Amino acid sequence: MVVLALSLVSFVSQANVSASYYDAVSWGLGRSCVEVALLKLSGNSSYAGGENITIQGRTCEILPIEIQGSGKIIKTRGSLNGVTT
């Protein structure tokens, strides 16, 4: 009974570590896409977004750029193994 409980705790701990890793990587991908969008906007003020970007073999998405007043809103999405940021 004790072995089963320890195995279950170990499995749950491993799942939490994996989820944290996926969350961190997906956040990093999303943030990287923000940087790419800012770079593209600096070279072309009419850049509209709406594209997928590959970074180190993983993909993130720059959603269509939104215009609000005199500003622009950049939204991105990074995903890894079902975890999206």
Rosetta blueprint (number, residue, H / E / L):
1 M L
2 V H
3 V H
4 L H
5 A H
6 L H
7 S H
8 L H
9 V H
10 S H
11 F H
12 V H
13 S H
14 Q H
15 A H
16 N H
17 V H
18 S H
19 A H
20 S H
21 Y H
22 Y H
23 D H
24 A H
25 V H
26 S H
27 W H
28 G H
29 L H
30 G H
31 R H
32 S H
33 C H
34 V H
35 E H
36 V H
37 A H
38 L H
39 L H
40 K H
41 L H
42 S H
43 G H
44 N L
45 S L
46 S L
47 Y L
48 A L
49 G L
50 G L
51 E E
52 N E
53 I E
54 T E
55 I E
56 Q L
57 G L
58 R E
59 T E
60 C E
61 E E
62 I E
63 L L
64 P L
65 I L
66 E E
67 I E
68 Q E
69 G L
70 S L
71 G E
72 K E
73 I E
74 I L
75 K L
76 T E
77 R E
78 G E
79 S E
80 L E
81 N L
82 G L
83 V E
84 T E
85 T L
